[in-house]
């Protein structure tokens, strides 16, 4: 992945958005974990997902009731800020 945007919430976890590993014309998202002992990238714990799959995961999680009402409210508040 060639990250274009990064959100870091602690010393070993971040979320990255950018060009996909398999095709640089594709957009993807990665839940990245670094090994706290070595500081190196943890491949097993860091999944890169195609953007279209990520959107489907969110939509299906909502449709199938996997988010709690408080979680949906939190998500809606963030969506409302962008509209």
N, C-alpha and C positions, 0 to 999 in steps of 0.2 A: 504494500500500500504506500502511496505517496500522499501523506496527510496534508490537507490544506487548511484545516481548522482543528483545534484541540481544546477540550475541556478537561482540566485536571482537578480531581477532588481530594486527592491526598498524595503522598509520596510515591505510591506504587500503582495507582489506578488512574486511568484517563479514558476519555472517549475521543476517537479521531474520525474525521470525515475527510474523504478525498478520493483520489484516483484509485480504482480497484487494481489489485495485484494481477488479476487475470486479463485485464484489458484497460489501459489507461484512458479510454474514452468512456468507461463506465464509472458511476459514482457508487461508493460504498461507505459503510460505517464499521468501526471496529471498537470493541470493548477491550481495551488494552490493559494488561497487567505486566508490571516489571517484577522480576524476582528481587525481593528486598535485600537478600544476602549478597547477590552479585551485581544488582543494578541492571542486569541484562534483560532483554525482552523475553517474556514467558510465552512461547508459541502455543503450548497446550491450553493455557488459560485465556488466550486472546483471540477471540473469534472475529473474523472479518465477514460481513454479511452484505450481499448486494442490496442497494437502496430499495429496489422494488420488493424484495423479500422482507426487508425490515418494515416497510409500510404495511404489507400484508399481515405480518405478525401482530402489529398494533391493531389493525382493523379486526382481525379474527379474535384477538384477545378481548376486545370490547364486545364484539358480537356474541361471543360465547360466555360472557359474564365473568371473565377472569380478573377484572379490575374491581376493586371495592368502590362503593359510592364516594368515599372521601378521595380516593385516587382519581376517579373520573372528574370530580370537582376541581382538584388541583390541575389536572390536564386541561380542563375547559378554561380555567383562569389564565393559563399560559397561552392558549389559543386566542382568547379574547384580547390579550395584549398585542397580538400580531395582526388582528383584523382592523 
